[in-house]
Every structure is written in C-alpha cells, then in structure tokens.
Amino acid sequence: MSDHRTINILEPGRPEAVLIDMPAAHTAVANVYVGSGSARETAEKNGISHLIEHAVLAGTEHYPSREVLQRAIDATGGYIDAVTHKEYTEYSFQCFPDEVTRALELLAEALVRPTFSKEAVESERQIVLEEMLSGTYEGGSDPFTQMLWGSDSLGLPIIGKEQTVKALTEKDIRAYFARTYHAANMVVAVAGPVSEAAVRKGLQAFAGMPAGGDTPEPASAKVQSRPEFTFDRYRSASIDCCLLFRTPGWKHDDTRLHTTLNLVTQVFQTEIYQHLVGPELPVYYVYTGQEIFVPQGYIYVYVNATKERFFPTLERLLKELDAFMGRRVSGEDLGVHKRRYELQVLSTLDDPHGMAERVGSDRLLCGRERAVDLEQELKQVRTIEPDEFARAVRETMIPARLNVIVRGGINWLQERRLRRRLEAWLGTS
C-alpha cells in the first residue's frame, strides 16, 4: 500500500482530477468519468448518453473525422476504450507513462470540442442500431433491472430503444451534451508511474469547458413496503426466477454499510454455490450477486430451470435462503471470507486501469468527501464482527424489500401457485 500515492489535483476551470501514482507499474491509464447514462435520461430521450459516447469520438475541431482522430491516438502507441453505464460514461486511454499528457490532450479534444457533424452522428446512429439488432452490446438488454424499476430511469436500457435512438436530433444531442459534459460533472483519474506535472499539463487542454450546467440527476429510489411480484410469460421450455432484495444506494451516508453488504453478498454467493451447484446437486444454473447505483441497489439470486424442475428447484433454493438468513456466521468462518474480500481489494493495486476506475467512478458518484479509498475499505472489512454482519442480513433480507421476477414458460396456474408458496414462505399470506 505504501507504494501508492493518491494526489488530488484541482485546477481552476478544469474537471476534478486524481492521480494514483503507481511507481511499480509499467503502463498508465488516463480515464475520464462523466455523469451521463441511462439513469439520467427520460424515456423519450433514452439512449442519448450512449449515442453521444459514440459521436464524441467521430470528429472534433482539430480532428474532423474518426479516422483522423484515430491516427493521432495510434501515434501514441495507446488506445481508447469507451463504455456507457447506467449512471456514468467512461473514457479510458491506456498508454505508456510518458504519453499521459498527450492522452489527456486527445481526450479533452474529444470531450470538449466534438463537432457532432450530421454525417458523423448518422454514421454512429447506424452503428448503435446495428448493435441493437445483433445483440452484441452488453447494455442492450437488462430485463431484471428493467422489470424491477419499470418506467423509472434506472429501468431504462443503456443502449436505448430503436424508436428513441432514431428520433434523437442534432439539437437533442447538443443540448444533452451541454447539460452533462462540463467540469462539475466530470472526474479525471490517472494511474501509473506518472508525475503530477504531466497530469497538470494535460489538464490544460480542458480549458474552455463549461464549469457547470443543468446536470440531470439519477433516478430516485423506489419506496417499497411489501413484497412485489412481476411476471413475464412467453413460450419457453424453462423458467427464470430472480429474487431481489433492495439495498441502500451510494447516496446512503453509512459507507461502512456498503462494505458490510459487499461481504454479505460474498458469503451468500459462496454458500449458495457450495450447496446448490455441482454434478450431484439439484440446480443446473444459479447466479447471485449485487448491483448498486446512486439511489438504490439490490442483492439477488437467480435460477433457471425447466418447467418440470422449477418448483422442486424453488423449494431447495428457499431452504438454502432460510439456512443463510437463520445461521449465525462464526467469527472463524467470517474471518475466512474477510480475507478473501481483502484479497479481491488488494488485487486491484497491481492494475492501473482497475485503480483509476475504482477511484474515478467513486469520486463521481459519491463525491470526494464520501468516496471510500482502498485503505478505508480494508480497515472497514477487517473490523466487521459477526453481530454487525447478522444485523445487515436481518435488515436487508426482509419481505418488504423482496422483489420476485419470473420470466418464461410459466402459466397462470403456476403463477398463482408460486405467489402462494412465496407468500407462505415470507409469512405474508
């Protein structure tokens, strides 16, 4: 840990920047995080963040086409990756350490001075539509999140919908770009064996960027007071079932709670996999995990089973959930999981991109004062005791926070049976 220094760089009229000095690394990254994503959109403009991510790299004032800009990027020996998430867009320039200043200059050129020419926008729009049709874009379909939040912005697909992407005008794009691509809604994160002077020099290229704007806020958390059921019936030989428990989002002030819930998720994953998956065990496909956004998150377990095996599979899953929620984890067992958690955190320290992504996205979503650095997270997880762990489980996995989402070949009679069984299990019938 002592080999890494985090340096905050606040230049007047520039985005907030942070340098993670990693002397032992051989490469560097210059990443920019912008508060632009589907959770900040309206249903009518869904997909505009993702289209802008494409369009800013399709031509700028000094590099009038994607090809010309790409040649300038290639000349550094590095490359740019860009991806739109629900709450932010990430631009990552991976390069040699001595090219960081140039990398920041090229990123600034794209993010401060894009031309949004008619030809470029139409070309990128067609690429996005092809991604939709081919299903190659990872953010193209997120049925459980969409069904969980419904028409709220958090439920909108990142890639957008065909009709909304086709309807986006040049005026729409320029207006949304002005609202989101400004210094107050952006964090620059540089990681690697890089000097502070090189970063400050590169940040000068962001001159001329607006200091602030009418930034759209992420969607609000949904208030829930009882278990909710959502069904999507269609012809299929199998049934997907996802049980989701809502959790606090990044805006929750208790950062220690987030660390505890991460540990809960890890223990939950381990026990579910150990008891349900394997050649001699009853579930063919099961997955558990956690998603967290600014307003809200969730811990989930998902299973897929044939129609004939669905209810026996469900019974076994409920048995394991009962065991997990009712068992007190011993200090010894919890210590094993805490060590595993620490190892996952520490593995990030050797990866400049992982460090920049962790620090940059946290600063953007949580703010500099509430973002938790790796040292703080390690201190938090090391001091979590069994009582605190049990309390987090008890206060999270409760009927009022449960969402049951079922898709596939389930008929109305099976749907009724499932409702009654889960209501009985929850004690709400």
C-alpha positions as CSV (number, residue, x, y, z in Angstrom):
1,M,0.0,0.0,0.0
2,S,2.9,2.4,0.7
3,D,4.0,2.2,-2.9
4,H,0.8,4.0,-4.0
5,R,0.1,7.7,-3.5
6,T,-3.2,9.4,-4.3
7,I,-2.8,13.1,-5.3
8,N,-5.8,15.3,-5.7
9,I,-5.5,17.9,-8.4
10,L,-7.9,20.8,-8.5
11,E,-7.1,23.2,-11.3
12,P,-9.4,26.3,-11.7
13,G,-11.8,25.8,-14.6
14,R,-10.8,22.2,-15.1
15,P,-12.5,18.9,-14.0
16,E,-11.5,17.5,-10.7
17,A,-8.6,15.2,-11.2
18,V,-6.9,12.5,-9.1
19,L,-3.5,10.9,-9.7
20,I,-2.8,7.4,-8.4
21,D,1.0,7.3,-8.5
22,M,2.0,3.6,-9.0
23,P,5.8,3.5,-9.3
24,A,6.0,-0.2,-9.9
25,A,3.6,-0.2,-12.9
26,H,4.8,-0.4,-16.5
27,T,1.8,1.2,-18.2
28,A,-0.6,4.1,-17.4
29,V,-4.2,5.0,-18.0
30,A,-5.9,8.4,-18.3
31,N,-9.6,7.9,-17.6
32,V,-12.4,10.4,-17.7
33,Y,-15.7,9.7,-16.0
34,V,-18.8,11.8,-17.0
35,G,-22.1,11.8,-15.2
36,S,-24.0,10.7,-18.3
37,G,-26.0,7.5,-18.5
38,S,-29.5,6.0,-19.0
39,A,-30.4,6.6,-15.3
40,R,-30.1,10.3,-16.0
41,E,-32.3,10.2,-19.1
42,T,-36.0,10.4,-19.8
43,A,-37.9,7.7,-21.6
44,E,-38.3,10.0,-24.6
45,K,-34.5,10.5,-24.9
46,N,-33.4,7.0,-23.9
47,G,-30.1,6.1,-25.5
48,I,-28.8,9.6,-25.9
49,S,-25.9,9.1,-23.5
50,H,-24.7,6.0,-25.4
51,L,-25.1,7.8,-28.8
52,I,-23.0,10.7,-27.5
53,E,-20.3,8.3,-26.3
54,H,-20.0,7.2,-29.9
55,A,-20.3,10.6,-31.5
56,V,-17.7,12.5,-29.5
57,L,-15.0,10.2,-30.9
58,A,-16.3,10.6,-34.5
59,G,-14.8,14.0,-35.2
60,T,-13.6,17.2,-33.4
61,E,-12.5,20.7,-34.3
62,H,-8.9,19.7,-34.9
63,Y,-9.5,16.1,-35.9
64,P,-12.5,16.3,-38.3
65,S,-13.2,12.6,-38.7
66,R,-13.0,9.4,-36.6
67,E,-10.1,8.2,-38.9
68,V,-8.0,11.4,-38.3
69,L,-8.6,11.2,-34.6
70,Q,-7.7,7.5,-34.5
71,R,-4.4,8.2,-36.3
72,A,-3.5,10.7,-33.6
73,I,-4.4,8.1,-30.9
74,D,-2.5,5.4,-32.7
75,A,0.6,7.6,-32.8
76,T,0.9,7.4,-29.1
77,G,1.0,3.7,-29.1
78,G,-2.1,3.6,-26.9
79,Y,-5.8,3.2,-27.4
80,I,-9.1,4.4,-26.2
81,D,-12.0,2.3,-24.8
82,A,-15.3,3.9,-24.1
83,V,-18.4,2.5,-22.3
84,T,-21.7,3.9,-21.1
85,H,-23.1,2.7,-17.8
86,K,-26.4,3.4,-16.2
87,E,-25.1,6.4,-14.3
88,Y,-21.9,7.5,-16.0
89,T,-19.8,7.2,-19.2
90,E,-16.2,6.1,-19.0
91,Y,-13.4,7.0,-21.5
92,S,-10.2,5.1,-20.9
93,F,-6.9,5.9,-22.6
94,Q,-4.3,3.2,-22.0
95,C,-0.8,4.3,-22.8
96,F,2.9,4.4,-22.0
97,P,3.6,6.6,-18.9
98,D,5.4,9.2,-20.9
99,E,2.3,9.7,-23.2
100,V,-0.1,10.6,-20.4
101,T,0.0,14.4,-21.2
102,R,-0.8,13.6,-24.8
103,A,-3.5,11.1,-23.8
104,L,-5.3,13.8,-21.7
105,E,-5.0,16.3,-24.6
106,L,-6.7,13.9,-27.0
107,L,-9.4,13.0,-24.5
108,A,-10.0,16.7,-23.9
109,E,-10.2,17.3,-27.7
110,A,-13.0,14.7,-28.0
111,L,-14.9,15.7,-24.8
112,V,-14.6,19.5,-25.1
113,R,-14.6,20.1,-28.8
114,P,-16.7,17.4,-30.7
115,T,-18.3,18.7,-33.9
116,F,-21.3,16.4,-34.0
117,S,-21.4,16.7,-37.7
118,K,-24.6,15.4,-39.4
119,E,-22.6,12.7,-41.3
120,A,-20.8,11.5,-38.1
121,V,-24.0,11.4,-36.0
122,E,-25.9,9.5,-38.6
123,S,-23.0,7.0,-39.1
124,E,-22.8,6.4,-35.3
125,R,-26.6,6.1,-35.0
126,Q,-26.5,3.3,-37.6
127,I,-23.7,1.5,-35.6
128,V,-25.9,1.7,-32.4
129,L,-28.9,0.4,-34.3
130,E,-26.8,-2.5,-35.6
131,E,-25.7,-3.2,-32.0
132,M,-29.3,-3.5,-31.0
133,L,-30.2,-5.8,-33.9
134,S,-27.1,-8.1,-33.4
135,G,-27.4,-8.2,-29.6
136,T,-23.7,-7.6,-29.3
137,Y,-23.9,-4.7,-26.9
138,E,-23.8,-5.8,-23.2
139,G,-26.0,-3.0,-22.1
140,G,-28.7,-3.7,-24.7
141,S,-30.9,-5.9,-22.6
142,D,-31.2,-5.9,-18.8
143,P,-34.7,-7.5,-18.2
144,F,-34.5,-7.9,-14.4
145,T,-33.4,-4.3,-13.8
146,Q,-36.0,-3.0,-16.3
147,M,-38.7,-5.1,-14.6
148,L,-37.6,-4.0,-11.1
149,W,-37.7,-0.3,-11.7
150,G,-40.2,-0.2,-14.5
151,S,-40.6,3.2,-16.1
152,D,-38.2,4.9,-13.7
153,S,-34.9,6.0,-15.3
154,L,-33.0,3.2,-13.6
155,G,-35.1,0.7,-15.6
156,L,-34.2,2.2,-19.0
157,P,-31.8,0.1,-21.2
158,I,-28.4,1.7,-21.5
159,I,-28.4,1.4,-25.3
160,G,-31.8,2.9,-25.6
161,K,-34.7,1.7,-27.7
162,E,-34.9,1.7,-31.5
163,Q,-37.6,4.3,-31.8
164,T,-36.0,6.7,-29.3
165,V,-32.5,6.4,-30.9
166,K,-33.9,7.0,-34.4
167,A,-35.8,10.1,-33.1
168,L,-32.8,11.8,-31.5
169,T,-32.0,15.1,-33.3
170,E,-28.8,17.1,-33.5
171,K,-30.5,19.7,-31.3
172,D,-31.2,17.0,-28.7
173,I,-27.6,15.8,-28.7
174,R,-26.1,19.2,-28.4
175,A,-28.5,20.2,-25.6
176,Y,-27.9,17.0,-23.6
177,F,-24.1,17.2,-24.2
178,A,-24.2,20.8,-22.7
179,R,-26.1,19.6,-19.6
180,T,-23.7,16.7,-18.9
181,Y,-20.2,17.3,-20.3
182,H,-18.9,20.1,-18.0
183,A,-16.2,20.3,-15.4
184,A,-18.6,19.9,-12.4
185,N,-19.9,16.6,-13.8
186,M,-16.6,15.0,-14.7
187,V,-13.7,13.4,-12.9
188,V,-10.3,12.6,-14.5
189,A,-8.4,9.7,-13.0
190,V,-4.8,8.9,-14.0
191,A,-3.0,5.9,-12.7
192,G,0.6,4.6,-13.2
193,P,4.2,5.8,-12.8
194,V,3.2,9.3,-13.8
195,S,4.3,12.7,-12.5
196,E,1.9,15.3,-11.2
197,A,3.4,17.9,-13.6
198,A,2.5,15.7,-16.6
199,V,-1.1,15.4,-15.4
200,R,-1.4,19.2,-14.7
201,K,0.0,19.9,-18.2
202,G,-2.5,17.6,-19.8
203,L,-5.4,19.1,-17.9
204,Q,-4.8,22.5,-19.5
205,A,-6.3,21.0,-22.7
206,F,-9.7,21.1,-20.9
207,A,-9.7,24.9,-20.9
208,G,-12.9,26.2,-22.4
209,M,-15.0,23.5,-20.9
210,P,-18.1,25.0,-19.1
211,A,-17.7,25.0,-15.3
212,G,-21.2,23.7,-14.7
213,G,-24.6,23.0,-16.2
214,D,-28.1,21.8,-15.6
215,T,-27.0,18.3,-14.8
216,P,-29.7,15.7,-14.8
217,E,-29.9,13.7,-11.6
218,P,-30.0,9.9,-11.4
219,A,-33.4,8.3,-10.8
220,S,-34.9,8.4,-7.3
221,A,-35.1,5.3,-5.1
222,K,-38.3,3.4,-5.3
223,V,-40.2,3.2,-2.0
224,Q,-41.4,-0.4,-1.2
225,S,-43.4,-1.5,1.8
226,R,-44.3,-5.1,0.8
227,P,-43.1,-7.9,-1.4
228,E,-43.7,-7.3,-5.1
229,F,-44.2,-9.9,-7.9
230,T,-43.5,-9.3,-11.6
231,F,-44.3,-11.9,-14.3
232,D,-43.3,-12.0,-18.0
233,R,-44.9,-15.0,-19.6
234,Y,-43.8,-16.3,-23.0
235,R,-43.3,-19.6,-24.8
236,S,-40.3,-21.3,-23.3
237,A,-39.3,-24.7,-22.1
238,S,-37.7,-23.2,-19.0
239,I,-38.4,-20.6,-16.3
240,D,-36.2,-17.8,-15.0
241,C,-36.7,-16.7,-11.4
242,C,-34.9,-13.9,-9.7
243,L,-35.3,-12.9,-6.1
244,L,-34.0,-9.4,-5.4
245,F,-33.7,-7.6,-2.1
246,R,-33.5,-3.8,-2.3
247,T,-30.5,-2.2,-0.6
248,P,-29.4,1.4,0.0
249,G,-27.6,3.1,-2.8
250,W,-24.4,5.2,-2.9
251,K,-26.1,8.3,-1.6
252,H,-26.6,6.5,1.8
253,D,-24.2,8.1,4.2
254,D,-23.0,5.0,6.0
255,T,-20.1,3.9,3.9
256,R,-19.4,1.0,6.3
257,L,-22.8,-0.4,5.5
258,H,-21.8,-0.7,1.8
259,T,-18.7,-2.7,2.8
260,T,-20.7,-4.9,5.1
261,L,-23.3,-5.6,2.3
262,N,-20.4,-6.4,-0.1
263,L,-19.2,-9.0,2.5
264,V,-22.8,-10.3,2.9
265,T,-23.0,-10.8,-0.9
266,Q,-19.7,-12.7,-1.0
267,V,-20.7,-15.1,1.8
268,F,-24.1,-15.5,0.2
269,Q,-22.6,-16.4,-3.1
270,T,-20.2,-18.9,-1.6
271,E,-22.9,-20.7,0.4
272,I,-25.4,-20.8,-2.5
273,Y,-22.8,-22.2,-4.9
274,Q,-21.5,-24.8,-2.5
275,H,-24.9,-26.1,-1.6
276,L,-26.7,-25.9,-4.9
277,V,-24.3,-26.2,-7.9
278,G,-22.4,-29.4,-8.9
279,P,-22.8,-32.6,-10.8
280,E,-24.6,-34.3,-7.9
281,L,-26.6,-31.3,-6.7
282,P,-30.0,-30.2,-7.9
283,V,-29.6,-26.8,-9.7
284,Y,-28.1,-26.6,-13.2
285,Y,-27.9,-22.8,-13.4
286,V,-27.8,-20.4,-10.4
287,Y,-26.2,-17.0,-10.0
288,T,-26.0,-14.5,-7.2
289,G,-24.6,-11.0,-6.8
290,Q,-25.1,-7.4,-6.1
291,E,-25.8,-4.2,-8.1
292,I,-25.6,-0.7,-6.6
293,F,-26.5,2.7,-8.0
294,V,-26.7,6.2,-6.5
295,P,-30.3,5.9,-5.3
296,Q,-30.6,2.2,-4.7
297,G,-29.2,-1.3,-5.2
298,Y,-30.1,-4.9,-4.7
299,I,-28.7,-8.3,-3.7
300,Y,-30.1,-11.1,-5.8
301,V,-30.2,-14.8,-6.5
302,Y,-31.2,-16.0,-10.0
303,V,-32.1,-19.6,-11.1
304,N,-33.1,-21.1,-14.4
305,A,-34.9,-24.5,-14.5
306,T,-37.1,-26.5,-16.8
307,K,-40.8,-26.2,-16.2
308,E,-40.8,-29.7,-14.7
309,R,-38.0,-29.0,-12.3
310,F,-38.9,-25.4,-11.4
311,F,-40.9,-25.9,-8.2
312,P,-38.5,-28.6,-6.8
313,T,-35.7,-26.2,-7.5
314,L,-37.5,-23.3,-5.9
315,E,-38.0,-25.4,-2.7
316,R,-34.3,-26.2,-2.5
317,L,-33.5,-22.5,-3.0
318,L,-35.9,-21.4,-0.3
319,K,-34.3,-24.0,2.0
320,E,-30.9,-22.5,1.4
321,L,-32.2,-19.0,1.9
322,D,-33.7,-20.0,5.2
323,A,-30.4,-21.5,6.3
324,F,-28.4,-18.5,5.3
325,M,-30.7,-16.0,7.0
326,G,-31.1,-18.1,10.1
327,R,-27.5,-19.2,10.6
328,R,-25.1,-17.1,12.7
329,V,-21.7,-17.0,10.9
330,S,-18.9,-17.7,13.4
331,G,-16.0,-15.4,13.8
332,E,-13.7,-18.0,12.3
333,D,-15.8,-18.5,9.2
334,L,-16.3,-14.8,8.8
335,G,-12.6,-14.3,9.1
336,V,-12.0,-16.6,6.0
337,H,-14.5,-14.6,4.0
338,K,-12.9,-11.3,5.1
339,R,-9.5,-12.5,4.0
340,R,-11.0,-13.4,0.6
341,Y,-12.6,-9.9,0.4
342,E,-9.2,-8.3,1.3
343,L,-7.5,-10.3,-1.5
344,Q,-10.0,-9.0,-4.1
345,V,-9.4,-5.5,-3.0
346,L,-5.6,-5.8,-2.9
347,S,-5.5,-7.4,-6.4
348,T,-6.7,-4.0,-7.8
349,L,-3.4,-2.4,-6.6
350,D,-1.4,-4.0,-9.4
351,D,-3.7,-2.8,-12.1
352,P,-3.6,0.9,-13.2
353,H,-7.0,0.6,-15.0
354,G,-8.6,-1.0,-12.0
355,M,-7.3,1.7,-9.7
356,A,-8.4,4.5,-12.0
357,E,-11.8,3.0,-12.5
358,R,-12.4,2.4,-8.8
359,V,-11.2,5.9,-7.7
360,G,-12.7,7.9,-10.6
361,S,-16.1,6.4,-10.6
362,D,-16.4,6.6,-6.8
363,R,-15.4,10.2,-6.8
364,L,-18.0,11.0,-9.5
365,L,-20.9,9.0,-7.9
366,C,-20.2,9.6,-4.2
367,G,-18.3,12.9,-4.2
368,R,-14.7,13.4,-2.9
369,E,-15.9,13.6,0.8
370,R,-17.9,10.3,0.8
371,A,-15.8,8.2,-1.6
372,V,-14.1,5.3,0.2
373,D,-10.5,4.6,-0.8
374,L,-9.0,1.2,-0.7
375,E,-7.2,1.7,2.6
376,Q,-10.5,2.7,4.3
377,E,-12.3,-0.2,2.8
378,L,-9.7,-2.7,4.0
379,K,-10.0,-1.2,7.6
380,Q,-13.7,-1.4,7.5
381,V,-13.9,-5.1,6.3
382,R,-11.2,-6.2,8.8
383,T,-13.3,-4.8,11.7
384,I,-16.7,-6.3,10.8
385,E,-17.9,-8.6,13.5
386,P,-20.5,-11.4,13.4
387,D,-23.2,-9.3,15.1
388,E,-22.8,-6.5,12.6
389,F,-22.9,-9.0,9.7
390,A,-26.0,-10.7,11.1
391,R,-27.7,-7.3,11.5
392,A,-27.1,-6.4,7.9
393,V,-28.6,-9.7,6.8
394,R,-31.6,-9.3,9.1
395,E,-32.3,-5.7,7.9
396,T,-31.8,-6.4,4.2
397,M,-33.4,-9.8,3.5
398,I,-36.9,-9.0,4.7
399,P,-40.3,-9.3,3.0
400,A,-40.7,-5.6,2.5
401,R,-37.6,-5.4,0.3
402,L,-38.2,-8.6,-1.8
403,N,-38.9,-8.4,-5.5
404,V,-39.8,-11.7,-7.3
405,I,-39.3,-11.5,-11.0
406,V,-40.3,-14.5,-13.1
407,R,-39.9,-14.9,-16.9
408,G,-40.5,-17.7,-19.4
409,G,-42.8,-20.7,-19.7
410,I,-44.9,-20.2,-16.5
411,N,-48.7,-20.4,-17.0
412,W,-51.3,-18.6,-14.9
413,L,-51.9,-21.6,-12.6
414,Q,-48.2,-21.9,-11.9
415,E,-48.0,-18.2,-11.3
416,R,-50.8,-18.5,-8.7
417,R,-49.0,-21.4,-7.1
418,L,-45.7,-19.5,-6.9
419,R,-47.3,-16.5,-5.3
420,R,-49.0,-18.6,-2.6
421,R,-45.8,-20.5,-1.9
422,L,-43.6,-17.4,-1.6
423,E,-46.2,-15.5,0.5
424,A,-46.3,-18.5,2.8
425,W,-42.5,-18.6,3.0
426,L,-42.4,-14.8,3.7
427,G,-45.2,-15.1,6.3
428,T,-47.3,-12.5,4.5
429,S,-50.2,-14.8,3.3
